[in-house]
């Protein structure tokens, strides 16, 4: 049985994320859930702090957390390095640099392992950069433009920290410059989409704005997103 995906809009491991993250752990069906925090996206800033913040947060919520300090491409190609992920119930990618996360994990043995585990029930979660990289395509903050993502959520693109954006302006920008035929999820910080592409529910603190073509809809915590996008 395939697992579920949690796409979080940012500000992970902070006050306001508690209910959302309990829901993410509960989706695994395990108690306590083994949560592996992966700070790849923070490799060039403060990965130890990001991993420790995540582990401390999930422990306080009753989880069984650990840290996987996968920070460079060679580690993503070394099954001996990331072998502990096979015991995970939840793998959680932190925010940071989506470009570095993509360069490190794309087409790697680590990604292939995650896909196999996901097919057997693993929960894959990512916040901000971690969520961006999971989609079909990803907007590059530094270089601009759009690139292929990890494809863990086909047909979906994540726009994190969306509480800062005006939907009408965002819709115009997407129509002008973004790849067509995709669903764009504008996800507020401390908020997530949890489930599968045909069965998403909004969890957490804020709202999710769904963009398709020239239209958009806003959904609040507890709402289910339209099926079939």
C-alpha positions, 0 to 999 in steps of 0.5 A: 500500500502506497504511503502519503505525502505531506507538503508543508508551506514553511516555518517547520518545527515551530509553535503552530505546527504541533497538530499538523505534525501529529497528523503526519505521524498518525498517518503512518499508523505507527505509535510512536512513529519513527521520524527521520529528519533530513536537513539536506536543504540546509547543507550550506547554512546550519544543518545540525541545528535544523536536524536537532530542531526537528528531532526535538520537536517530534520527540516532544510530540511523542514521536521516535525521531532520528537525524540523517545528515545527508548533505552531499551527493556522494552520501545520497549514492551510498546505501551504507550511509543512508541505510537507517532510513529503511526503518523510518515511518516518516521521512521529513525534508527541512526547508533551506535551499531547494536547488541544493536539495534537488542537486543532491537527491535527484536520480540518486540511490537515496531517492530510489530507496525512498520511492520503494519505501513509499510504495510500501507505506512510508510517509514523505514530508517536506517543508518549504524547499523540501516540499518544492523539490517533491513536485513535477517542476520547481521554481529556482529562487536563485537562478530563476526559471523552472526546472524538473523536480523529484516528481514524487507528486506528479502534476503538482507544483508547490509555492511555499510561504504563500501567506505573503502572496496575493492570489490574483497577482500570483495567478497572473504570474503563473499564466505568464511564465509558469509551465501549463497543465499543472496544479499549483499549490500555494501553501501558507507557513505552518500549513500542509497538504496531507494525503495523496493527489486524489485525496488531499486534506489541509492541515495546520495553521493557515490556508492552501490556495489551489491554482489551475489555469486562470482560476484559483480556490482557497481552502482552510484547515480541515478542508479537502481539496478537489479530487482529480487535479 
